[in-house]
Amino acid sequence: MNENIIELSYLVAAVLFIVGLKKLTRPRSAVLGNQLSAIGMLIAVVVTLLHQSILSYEWIVAGMLLGGAVGALMARSVKMTSMPQMVALLNGFGGGASLFVALANVWDPATGTSTIALVSVGATLLIGAVTLSGSMVAFAKLEGLISGKAIAVPGNTALNGLLVAAGVGLATAFVFSPQLVFIYALLAVSLILGLTLVLPIGGADMPVVIALLNSYSGLAAATAGFITGNTVLIISGSLVGASGLILTEIMCKAMNRSLRNVLFGVMGAVSEAVDEDAIYQGKVKSTSPEELAMLLDGAERVVIVPGYGMAMAQAQHAVRELANALEANGSDVKYAIHPVAGRMPGHMNVVLAEAEVPYEQLVEMDEINPQFSQTDVVIVIGANDVTNPLAREDKGCPIYGMPILNVDKARTVVVIKRSLSSGFAGLPNPLFAMDNTLMLYGDGKAMIIELTASLKEEASARAA
């Protein structure tokens, strides 16, 4: 294929990536953005496969068939509640793919040995291996294979600094003396670094980690593009790396966290144990769907706060039905979206979009917080950590300083949970024991369905 056609095609693909990324910034245009980006990737893949340097397609076809089968199986079998760990896993696969591109370059004596190629190999190995092992830890935490809480690593900050210095030193040594011993040592150091970066991070900070690992996977792809001389890989990887880092910074500001601490894995400090009995005993008030229906029947303003518990119960469609019933009853209904609600960036937006909740009803934290004092009823479904007043009051807790949804300012707060169990950060929530809070115990989906039915009965009785 003519080189000019190849470069022009890569340029078209790059433009589609940029426009698609821009469209992804708004929920209403996100689907179009995803489609444009997919078309761009299709063009890039097809042109690369038609390039004259591709001499044999057997392994490519085999890889496409195997990968397509695995991808189709995962798409059909993975539940929406498991999407965060799936994203973490795919981030790791991206870093691992770039890692093996670098290793293939080292093992093949026919590949380029220019300074740019050698520097790219070192950078790709370092970033790709960190992404791979770090993402596997994030996946294991989210999947419950290991503790989701912060796992202390002795001397973590100093150790991470030492590992980074060793990694950069080994990569530099490889550039000046391309020997396999430096590569294998760099691989080992980088894999360990990925573990020590992510293990100390837990609780509500996990969405930030996923965003950062996504950025790492993009950077690894960009450096792999320099190894293979593929322009579109450099561009697409740079876009993913930059956008992921920007998203991480935005989320850090939303959580009052330091990007430097995220980069060096020193988030999620462990606090002293909080006495749950002292917080809850004799203060928690339970309610029933019938009682809540009478309360909601006269509510003018209702705010629904979705969290991981809603996603876990697959209650998003039931929540939409409740909102419809409330609106039919004359209530103004909004959804309060915390930047890190759930287990990945935008988790609640994705789940609610699946239930076709109108975009204009989704209100971000900074905009909704001043409105809680004028809200009649707030319904919290599983959003434990992002509504926890300890973030404002307890300087020793892992989430201290994280801006939360100030639901406790509303006239009445209804929390739907199976029990008083702690959230992902492992902390009790004083909100449950406040005077204006009512607890509705049970499965989120079942309780919402019962509440909707009771509300409709209440409305019918009033109309009669």
HELIX and SHEET records of a PDB file:
HELIX    1   1 GLU A    3  LYS A   23  1                                  21    
HELIX    2   2 PRO A   27  LEU A   50  1                                  24    
HELIX    3   3 GLU A   58  SER A   77  1                                  20    
HELIX    4   4 MET A   80  SER A   82  5                                   3    
HELIX    5   5 MET A   83  TRP A  107  1                                  25    
HELIX    6   6 THR A  115  GLU A  143  1                                  29    
HELIX    7   7 ASN A  156  PHE A  176  1                                  21    
HELIX    8   8 LEU A  180  VAL A  198  1                                  19    
HELIX    9   9 GLY A  203  ASP A  205  5                                   3    
HELIX   10  10 MET A  206  THR A  228  1                                  23    
HELIX   11  11 THR A  231  ALA A  254  1                                  24    
HELIX   12  12 LEU A  259  LEU A  263  1                                   5    
HELIX   13  13 GLU A  276  TYR A  280  1                                   5    
HELIX   14  14 PRO A  289  ASP A  297  1                                   9    
HELIX   15  15 TYR A  308  MET A  312  1                                   5    
HELIX   16  16 GLN A  316  ALA A  328  1                                  13    
HELIX   17  17 HIS A  347  GLU A  354  1                                   8    
HELIX   18  18 TYR A  359  GLN A  361  5                                   3    
HELIX   19  19 MET A  365  ILE A  368  1                                   4    
HELIX   20  20 ASN A  369  GLN A  374  5                                   6    
HELIX   21  21 ASP A  385  THR A  387  5                                   3    
HELIX   22  22 LEU A  390  GLU A  393  1                                   4    
HELIX   23  23 VAL A  407  LYS A  409  5                                   3    
HELIX   24  24 PRO A  430  ALA A  433  5                                   4    
HELIX   25  25 GLY A  444  ALA A  463  1                                  20    
SHEET    1   A 6 LEU A 362  GLU A 364  0                                        
SHEET    2   A 6 ASP A 332  ILE A 337  1                                        
SHEET    3   A 6 ARG A 301  PRO A 306  1                                        
SHEET    4   A 6 VAL A 377  ILE A 381  1                                        
SHEET    5   A 6 THR A 412  LYS A 417  1                                        
SHEET    6   A 6 THR A 437  TYR A 441  1                                        
END                                                                             
